[in-house]
Amino acid sequence: MRKKRASPDASDPQDPNAALLHEVLDCVPQGVIMFSGEGRMLYCNRRYRDTYGFSEEDLRPGITMESMLTMRNRTGVIGPEERKYCRRQLAAMRKGLVQSGFHPTPDGRTIHYINTPIPSGGWIVTHEDMTQQRQAEEQIEHMASHDALTDLPNRVSFQSHVEQALLLNSRGRMLAVMFLDLDNFKGINDTLGHQVGDELLKVVADRLRSCIRGTDMVARFGGDEFVIISSGFNSPARAAALATRIREAVLEPFDLADHRVSVDISIGISLSPNDGTDAEQLLKNADQALYCAKGSGRGTYRFFEGEMDVRTTERHNLELDLRAGFVNGEFEIHYQPLVNLESGKVSCCEALLRWNHPVRGSVPPDIFIPVAEEIGLITRLGEWVIRTVCAEAVKWPEQVAAAINVSPVQFRTQNVLQIVTHALASSGLPPGRLELEITEAILLDESESTLAVLRQLQALGVRIAMDDFGTGYSSLSYLRKFPFDKIKIDQCFIKDLSLGGAASAIVRAVTGIADSFHMVTTAEGVETEEQRVIVKALGCTEMQGHLFSKAIPPAEILALLTSMEVAPCSPPPDRPAPDRLGSDRLAVAMAWGRAGER
């Protein structure tokens, strides 16, 4: 009969099997400790001792759990709560229950334990220090709910906070959601670089934090969009006061990487319960209020109003129709003649964009152009206009130039020079017959880079005109920086000429300045014979307006030009010829364009 093999006694160091078991257990990554049914320690490995700072002498076999607790208390890794925890575990183990969980130590660590009963009596416990793993998990969780750049809560975290704040907000009190957007952030980002832009966002985030209470929250939704939730208001005036405090904080100049930067902020505000009782509706309404704040001049705050929802819906539909209209070919170009006042003949035709919507009908340019600029469609529309006008103008009498308005947004794309060069090359239109009209807004954005592009265009032979001259506060200063070929005097001065006084003085002054700079002057909005006589007497070179013709379709302008005498569109007096570099560039582009057509 075979004898039953005895199990190794883990507490007997003389047993070779026990020695092997000790060696193996000392290599495992968890702390292991074994107790008898009476609660005396039978064995513990090296990792357990290291976890709690014990020596081998401290934890000799036979020591009771109570003695271990006393020693752990001396080492500072056990507190009153852990003593209760150990007593509960002892009671549970004596009932034969398996238990596991996490318990923190007073020194800031997190220990994961598993208590397992031994069938022969007693139990074995494993302890594992999970501090780093838990910290990593917490860091991952934090990253999932916070913005990486500013460390502010992100959209997901904010949404959850709004829902909780709505539940906790006292009855009869208001909760405010504020949508914030930095004004001119894109200009700073493009001009000074993304690194400066990122630093600006981080400092703005710090200033926003300083404006709110501990129970409030500020989040970043991306880009330069921030959102704030603040609860416990008893009137909209409190929300307005917070918005004012935020603006004042942001308006303080920023010193960033050797640059002193100033920005303003626009704020849209929605209030619960009047403007919504859930996070989605409050955010939507605050966003609509922000849109109205930016539309009313930026650098201000607006509360949500019911009619904003209707306007936002209409605006969204207009955007969709604009994009569809461009794809469906709903746009066309009309041309309004400019007449030389000395000869009475047409010298130029200005291209004016028209949109014929199948349902809306004819949509005025002052309605759809700003929207096209905001959604970025103006760049594609503008390129189409330049190419189309050059292709149509080449069919006109060779003395007549074509004038095209260029949006500030088109200049920001930094490819205007390439578009114009290719359009001239593809159509065969001489550069001297193309005139680009710009407004002061183009020069306000990035005057140096813009002036460089304008000089390159002028070097090709393209003529540059300043449109709406006199309506901006820096018009005269730009005449010193750039040699415009033409100044177009805004119609607001022309309509009051019959009254004499300031309007006549302004027009006379402008024509005098233009003459000294060898520039052509065009009077816009001439509608009566009296106005024509006056602008000619005041020294204007050209006139444009309904007195001669309104804007008409391409076929009609071609018929008009071929049926009458036209004035030559010669350069202004003393206009230097295009430089060699500009001529060479155009010659290469024209050759490339012809090759593309073949």
Buried (B, 14 or more C-beta within 10 A) or exposed (E): EEEEEEEBBBBBEEBEEBEEBBEEBEEEEBBBBBBBEEBBBBBBBBBBBEBBBBEEEBBEBEBBBEBBBEBBBEEEBBBEEBBEBBEEBBEBBBEEEEBEEEBBBBEEBBBBBBBEBBEEEBBBBBBBBBBEEBEEEEEEEEEEBBBEEBBBBBBEBBBEBBEEBBEEBEEEEBBBBBBBBBBBBBBBBBBBEEEBBBBBBBBBBEBBBEBBEEEBBBBBBEEBBBBBBBBBBEEBEBBBEBBEEBBEBBEEEBEBEEBEBEBEBBBBBBBBBEBBEEBEBBBBBBBBBBBBBBBEEBBBBBBBEEEBBEBBEEBEEBBEBBBEBBEEEBBEBBBBBBBBBEEEBBBBBBBBBBBEBEEBEEBEBEEBBEBBBBBEBBBBBBBBBBBBBBBBBBEBBBBBBBBBBBBBBBBBBEBBBEBBBBBBBBBEBBBBBBBBBBBBBBBBBBBEBBBEBBBBBBBBBBBBBBBBBBBBEEBEEBBEBBBBBBBBBBBBBBBBBEEEEEBBEBBBBBBEBBBEBEBBBBBBBBBBEEBBEBBBEBBBBBBBBEBBBEBBEBEEBBEBBEEEEBBEBEBBEEBEEBBEEBBEBBEEBBEBBEEEEE
